[in-house]
Amino acid sequence: MNIRLRITFWLMFLTVFSIAQNPIIQTNYTADPAPMVYNGTVYLYTSHDEDTTVNNFFTMNDWRCYSTTDMVNWTDHGSVLSYKVFDWSRGDAWAGQCIYRNGKFYYYLPVNQKNGGNAIGVAVSDSPTGPFKDALGKPMLIGYGYIDPTVFIDDDGQAYLYWGNPNLWHVKLNEDMISYDLNYGIVKEDLRDDNFGYRAIKQDAYNYRTAAYEEGPWLFKRNNLYYLLYPAGGVPEHLAYSKAKSITGSWTYGDTIMHVIKQGGAFTNHPGYIEFKGKSYLFYHNGALPGGGG
């Protein structure tokens, strides 16, 4: 759904036996974890819910960054970017992802335009903690449901951007990372049960959906297979995955990797995955901080 959790905090889960303290962020309402490994450090980018909502809706004005070298002790870098960096935006700073390439850090972010409608912009910085500036002076992508971008650079150097709710799209990014291959175009995935899981309730108020995929994709490669993690199943969301031999599919549904978490009334989730110092980490959010909720 075209919404975001009035959130609570981060939880981090290790796929090994040692577990760092959860939640790893306890001083702000944060959501939509987007970890990035750079130069022996994990940088965790988050969206940020204000303490007080406006019109009982997701009041999200900026993105924050935290870093660690040991997955235990975290440094708070504060707000690294506001939606106001995009002159054409009126707000709604939702789930994005940052990636490094050729000496720059590119941060792909969904916001709403001043004239209405969803859009994805790209900000750029010389540092992982900012300051970031608008790389284009305009949206890179515009369309209904254009939210939650995930970015990945394949082994051959070709970069891809996936995004979307209730649909799923992708493009090939050009080497400049701020435009996409117009000849390849915008590809809309065929959301079928065998590709993205079975959805028990097929009809909702937004669109007729034929698979469990909901939003918030996260793309990565492991052991010569490509994986797409995503919130699934409608509200409340669980986390699921699909896999493929090619970064552009065809995708085959895998399984649920995290069941619904309802702490604090949370009804959304958002995956972020990295491999760091020989271990695998899955980041997610829920609503369990005091005052948090859906």
ABEGO torsion letter per residue (X at the ends): XBBBBBBABBBBBBABABBBBOBABAABBBBGBBBBBBGGBBBBBBBBBBABBBGGBBBBABBBBBBBAAGABBBBAEBABBAAABAABAEGBBBBBBBBBGGBBBBBBBBBBAAEEBBBBBBBBABAAOBBBBAAGBBABBEBGBBGBBBBBBAAGBBBBBBEOABBBBBBBBAAGABBBAAAEBBBBBBBAAAAEBBABABBAABBBABABABGBBBBBBGGBBBBBBBBGEOBBBBBBBBBABAAOBBBBBBBABBBBABGGBABBBBBBBBBGGBBBBBBBBAABBGBEX
